[in-house]
Amino acid sequence: RSEELQQLKLPTLIIAGSKDLPCVASARLLAKYIPNSEIAIIPNAGHLVNIEGKEMFNEKLRQFLKKIGH
């Protein structure tokens, strides 16, 4: 529910693989409603984005954690 998502307070990174179209659509919807969220679409990766696009996945995660101070 969008009302519940809008209440989230923590910075949120939403990651999806470009070949997993249902997850990309869901990721975009989540990013629309979660304040202080970022979305990363990893090219040429499917549902197992952390395995299929591990280098870029890890880099996006490192950048996000650095940005929020962790």
N, C-alpha and C positions, 0 to 999 in steps of 0.2 A: 504494500500500500504506500502510495506516494507520501501521505501524511507522516507515516512512521519513518520513512527514509529521510524526510526533511528534518527530522529531529536529531539525526546523528550529529555528534559534535566532533568526533575525531577525524583527522585527515585520513582520507581513504584513497588507496590506489586500486584501480580496477583494470585488470589485464585480461586480454583475450587474444586468441590467435586469429589471423585474418581469414583462414580457411574454415573456421568454425562459425559460420554465418549466424546460427541461432544465438550463440554466445556473444557475438559482436553486437547484435541487436539488443540483447539484454544488458550488455555492458554500457551501451550508449544510453539506454533508458535509466539505468542506475546512476550514471554520471549526471544525467539531467536533474535528478531529484536529490542526490546527496550533496549537501553543501560541502565546500572545501574538499572536493574529490577531483581526482585526475584520472584520465583514461589513457591506457597504452594498448594499441593494437599492434601485435607483433607480426610482421610480414612472414608469409610462407609457413605459418605454424597453424596447427589444428587445435583440437581439444586438449591435447597434452602439451600445452604451450611452454610449460617449464622444462620440458624435455626436448621438444621439437625446435624451440627457439631459445635454448638455454642461455646463450651468450647475451642476447638482447634482453631477455627476461631478467637475468641477473643484473645487467646494467641499469635497466629501468628501476628495479627494486633498490639498487644502491643509490641512485640519484634521488629517489623519493625519500629514502631513509635519511640521507644527508640533508635534504631540504627541510625535513621536519625535526632534525636535530638528534638523530639516533645513529 
